[in-house]
Amino acid sequence: MNLESHSINELSGEVTCPGDKSISQRILIIGSLLNCDIKIYGFLDAEDPNSTMLALNNLGASIKKDKNIVSISHRSKPFSNPSSFLDLGNSGTGMRLLTGFISGLNIEATLIGDESLSMRPMSRVVDPLTLMGKEISTNSGKAPIQIIGGNIKDNFEYVMPIASAQVKSSLMLASLSSGNSIKITEPKITRDHTEKMIEYLGGSIEVSESSEGKTIFLKNSKLSKISTYEVVGDFSSAAFIIVAALISKNSEVMIKNVGLNKTRSGLLEVLLKMNANIEIVNKTKTCNEDCGDIIVKSSQLEGINVPNSIIPNIIDEIPILSVAASFAEGQTIIKNASELKVKESDRLHATSMGLKTMNIKHDLLDDGLIINGTQDDLEIHEEIESFGDHRIAMSFLIAGLRSKNGVKVRDCSNIETSFPNFSKTMNNLGMNINE
Ligand code: S3P
């Protein structure tokens, strides 16, 4: 499905942020382990969390969805070998977190994914899980992942060679589901939703910070049963709305119930440095996660040198940050972001190709982008390729706001994986996105 987005000057109104994808997937997994009746509110009803839900049900969990409320029911039997391959579709989080979770359960399973997921590196979880005692085979470090046997060791210690919350969470889930302890040190701090959720459920998580980074000690302890859980809004989805309001000429929008976890919302810090007019109101905490409402007004952004240390905390927002930088005064420098090459697409290449079609002067680096902004609205003559990547598709549809004659983005169906109501939400605020 191709989508077209047209030039618009004014966005206004209020929207409620869709549920957080990372947290929706984590509560399905950890909630199933608790083995009690739980109602989940604010769940993200999108392809990625839904494939994680189906995979868990195939392992014996009992999870149902009814009008956006997800219910996990008490299981009468333990988790067991699935009757078929577990298909995680496009979801890297689903595949990596479940590989860890299943490794701790002493069951056998094979995890598969779509074409994009089957190209993504899985050794980053399989190698440490093997060190932890598991026997796992892959297709040269990629899916299918076959979990064969072995037992998770107690008191495993691991220093993360790459900044990845998915890897960290996979290892923590292996320890949690096998009833063991683990110590993980991350030199670069990544999103900590798994730690926050375990802490919320009364688990023992000790965190210390030193010059070596952050060390997380998850001690084998019993988690408390809960009857409800509320998922906060997804900052990564809010990021598209925020940048849309900033780069359009005469806008003011409010986004309600946005997750504001510091390890996740680094884009706010970056945009504020770029002179963005953003205000956060009604701050609160929901299920141990910070959240609040965000008010954004059109702003003349200024280019900046994005600090290296914040990259893991804006990792999913770099394509939309690149669109913001395209309309900022001066140059924006993004480095140390080579992880983007192994996301749903090579996002550095995909972003650079889109910027090229928009005639935005930029340099594609091996680990980033240097973008020279323009004040002009753009004449875009060719279609922009999404590379089958939801965040690339949404980023360039937002850029269409500042086009003269609109922009056409190819192959946008992947938006369903994270933000199924994207076009409707943006159009309710005044955008004009259609097929
Ligand atoms: C995620 C972590 C990030 C992010 C992904 C979701 C998570 O991946 O890009 O969209 O839920 O833990 P990495 O941990 O591989 O950087």
Residues whose N, C-alpha, C, O or C-beta is under 5 A from the ligand:
A	BS01	S3P	S22 T93 A163 S164 A165 Q166 V167 I315 D316
